[in-house]
Amino acid sequence: MIDFLKSIGIAQPTGTGWLTVVFTFLVAWVITWRFIPSVRRFALKVGWADQPNARRLNKEPLPNAGGLAIYAGVVAAMIVATALNPILIQQVQIQVLAILLGGSILVLVGFIDDQFSLPPVFRLVVQFLAALLLVAVGIRFDTAFGTALDPLLGTFLTVLWVMGITNAINLMDGVDGLAGGISYITAMSLLAVSAQDPRWAAATLVLAAMSGAALGFLRHNFHPSKIIMGDAGAYFFGYVLAATALLGSLKVTTVFSLIPTALFLLLPIFDTARVIIRRLIRRQNPMSTPGKDHIHHVLLARGLSQRRTTLVLWALTLAFNIVAMLVQPSVSPVVVVTSALGTTALLAFTVWRKLRAVWREERLLESQLPSA
């Protein structure tokens, strides 16, 4: 396997090679997958759930603590990575710890918001501080078109990027499996790019843990969902994806290089920008109570089911990520094809059984309907 990866141009991503990365992915996958049923039972017991209302699609209380299981899976996987390769982690620990610390803060704030509805201004302030944490450890914009950026401008662009992506992923979390699938596909694509050089080990390991946790979560979140990630999970996914996109081979050191990097997250970026512009045109507050004006709401209004809406937007996300990988100078077409096929295969393996069961139920219901 290692020889095959070398033959297609994928270098050893860490000091101990692919073993550390693969094991990190598997630990996050298994822990998240196995831990979620326990979280779900406890959440229902104590009332950590979204109640049905006019905006939500669930018809009964739906546990919203999935973000805690996702977070636990990522942290556990990073601990395993530390045990497997302590020298590597010592070399990149400041950036890794900064990402995990900022993500931890947002998980906490998101979870409290899920249960008690924090003011939007407070959430934005916390996101702002979490973004500044990344700037403090060197995860930031540095130059523009070959010229050094003013530190204040670089900080502004970094904060805007991190806060924008964090909220964009959260806003996509309106249909079962959508935000989790987008996060998984994007993390896998970023992982394929960052794995091109051992110097980018920090991004590679964090993305491996993120990918595994997202995949393990989707086993329980694809429609009909048994649990949702809530703001805690969505903030965590968005923040970590935004931070890792500023590391390694993806390091956005120039304003221009932000364009191909943004392709990885083009769907949530486009959806958020579209909603903000539409609300401003209607003279509404863009930060007002969420409505039904996102892309997934449009597809649902046109008659698509939740599952088909999710699958369509997953496919669009994968297409954008393939383009994003192709425009990265360090990635060969073979790596792009391998990454896309592997991402799709793992995703299909995760949701296929649930899809097949649901399709059987639909055919059974259709057969019971009286003929015209």
Long-range contacts (C-beta under 8 A, 24 or more apart in sequence): 8-332, 8-334, 8-335, 8-338, 9-196, 9-332, 9-334, 9-335, 10-192, 10-195, 10-196, 10-335, 10-338, 11-195, 11-196, 11-197, 11-198, 12-198, 13-194, 13-195, 13-196, 13-197, 13-198, 13-200, 13-201, 13-204, 14-85, 14-88, 14-198, 14-201, 14-204, 14-205, 15-85, 15-87, 15-88, 15-198, 15-201, 16-84, 16-85, 16-88, 19-84, 20-81, 20-84, 20-85, 20-88, 20-205, 21-191, 21-195, 21-204, 21-205, 21-208, 22-208, 23-80, 23-81, 23-84, 24-77, 24-78, 24-80, 24-81, 24-84, 24-205, 24-208, 24-209, 24-212, 25-77, 25-208, 25-209, 25-211, 25-212, 26-212, 27-73, 27-76, 27-77, 27-80, 27-209, 27-212, 28-73, 28-74, 28-76, 28-77, 28-208, 28-209, 28-210, 28-211, 28-212, 28-213, 28-216, 29-73, 29-212, 29-213, 29-215, 29-216, 30-212, 30-216, 31-69, 31-72, 31-73, 31-76, 31-77, 31-213, 31-216, 32-69, 32-70, 32-72, 32-73, 32-212, 32-213, 32-215, 32-216, 32-217, 33-215, 33-216, 33-217, 33-219, 33-220, 34-216, 35-69, 35-72, 35-73, 36-66, 36-69, 36-216, 36-217, 36-219, 36-220, 36-226, 36-227, 37-220, 39-63, 39-65, 39-66, 39-68, 39-69, 39-227, 40-65, 40-66, 40-220, 40-226, 40-227, 43-227, 48-114, 48-115, 50-114, 50-228, 50-230, 55-290, 55-291, 55-292, 57-174, 57-175, 57-176, 57-300, 57-306, 58-225, 62-225, 62-227, 62-228, 63-226, 63-227, 63-228, 64-114, 64-227, 64-228, 64-229, 64-230, 65-111, 65-114, 65-227, 65-230, 65-232, 66-217, 66-220, 66-221, 66-227, 66-228, 66-229, 66-230, 66-233, 67-107, 67-110, 67-111, 67-114, 67-229, 67-230, 67-231, 67-232, 67-233, 67-234, 67-235, 67-236, 68-107, 68-111, 68-232, 68-233, 69-216, 69-217, 70-213, 70-214, 70-217, 70-229, 70-233, 70-236, 70-237, 71-103, 71-104, 71-107, 71-213, 71-232, 71-233, 71-236, 73-209, 73-212, 73-213, 73-216, 73-217, 74-100, 74-103, 74-206, 74-209, 74-210, 74-213, 74-236, 74-240, 75-100, 77-208, 77-209, 77-212, 77-213, 78-205, 78-206, 78-209, 81-205, 81-208, 81-209, 88-201, 88-205, 91-201, 92-201, 92-202, 92-205, 94-137, 95-137, 95-138, 95-139, 95-202, 95-247, 96-202, 96-205, 96-206, 98-133, 98-134, 98-136, 98-137, 98-139, 98-243, 99-134, 99-139, 99-206, 99-239, 99-240, 99-243, 99-244, 100-206, 101-133, 102-130, 102-131, 102-133, 102-134, 102-239, 102-243, 103-130, 103-235, 103-236, 103-239, 103-240, 103-243, 105-129, 105-130, 106-130, 106-166, 106-232, 106-235, 106-236, 106-239, 107-232, 107-233, 107-235, 107-236, 108-232, 109-231, 109-235, 110-230, 110-231, 110-232, 110-233, 110-234, 110-235, 110-236, 111-230, 111-231, 111-232, 113-231, 113-232, 114-230, 114-231, 114-232, 120-287, 124-163, 127-162, 127-163, 127-166, 127-167, 127-235, 127-239, 128-159, 128-163, 130-162, 130-239, 131-158, 131-159, 131-162, 131-163, 132-159, 134-158, 134-162, 134-243, 134-246, 135-159, 139-243, 139-246, 139-247, 140-246, 141-246, 141-252, 141-253, 141-254, 141-255, 141-258, 142-253, 142-254, 143-253, 143-254, 144-254, 144-255, 144-256, 145-254, 145-255, 145-256, 146-254, 149-255, 157-255, 157-258, 158-246, 161-242, 161-246, 161-252, 161-258, 162-239, 162-242, 162-243, 164-242, 164-269, 164-272, 165-238, 165-239, 165-241, 165-242, 165-245, 165-265, 165-268, 165-269, 166-235, 166-238, 166-239, 166-242, 167-238, 167-272, 168-238, 168-265, 168-268, 168-269, 168-271, 168-272, 169-234, 169-235, 169-237, 169-238, 169-241, 169-265, 169-268, 170-231, 170-234, 170-235, 170-238, 171-268, 171-271, 171-272, 171-275, 171-290, 171-294, 172-234, 172-267, 172-268, 172-271, 172-294, 172-296, 173-228, 173-229, 173-233, 173-234, 174-290, 174-294, 174-296, 174-297, 175-223, 175-296, 175-300, 175-306, 175-309, 175-310, 175-313, 176-221, 176-222, 176-223, 176-224, 176-225, 176-228, 176-306, 176-307, 176-310, 177-218, 177-221, 177-222, 177-223, 177-225, 177-310, 177-351, 178-296, 178-309, 178-310, 178-313, 178-314, 179-229, 179-233, 179-234, 179-237, 180-214, 180-217, 180-218, 180-221, 180-229, 180-233, 180-237, 181-214, 181-218, 181-222, 181-310, 181-313, 181-314, 181-317, 181-347, 182-267, 182-268, 182-313, 182-314, 182-317, 183-210, 183-214, 183-237, 183-238, 183-241, 184-211, 184-214, 184-215, 184-218, 184-343, 184-347, 185-314, 185-317, 185-318, 185-321, 185-343, 185-347, 186-241, 186-264, 186-265, 186-317, 186-321, 187-211, 187-214, 187-241, 187-244, 188-339, 188-342, 188-343, 188-346, 189-264, 189-321, 189-322, 189-324, 189-325, 189-339, 189-343, 190-241, 190-244, 190-245, 190-250, 190-264, 191-339, 192-325, 192-331, 192-335, 192-336, 192-338, 192-339, 193-248, 193-249, 193-250, 193-325, 193-328, 193-330, 193-331, 194-244, 194-247, 194-248, 194-249, 194-250, 196-249, 196-330, 196-331, 196-335, 197-248, 197-249, 197-330, 199-248, 200-247, 200-248, 200-249, 200-250, 201-248, 202-247, 202-248, 203-244, 203-247, 203-248, 203-249, 203-250, 204-248, 206-240, 206-243, 206-244, 207-244, 210-237, 210-240, 210-241, 210-244, 215-346, 215-347, 215-350, 218-347, 218-350, 218-351, 219-350, 219-351, 222-307, 222-310, 222-350, 222-351, 222-354, 222-355, 223-305, 223-306, 223-307, 223-310, 223-354, 223-358, 224-358, 238-268, 241-265, 249-328, 249-330, 250-328, 260-324, 260-327, 260-328, 261-324, 263-320, 263-321, 263-323, 263-324, 263-327, 264-320, 264-321, 264-324, 266-320, 266-324, 267-295, 267-313, 267-316, 267-317, 267-320, 270-295, 271-295, 307-355, 307-358, 314-347, 318-343, 318-344
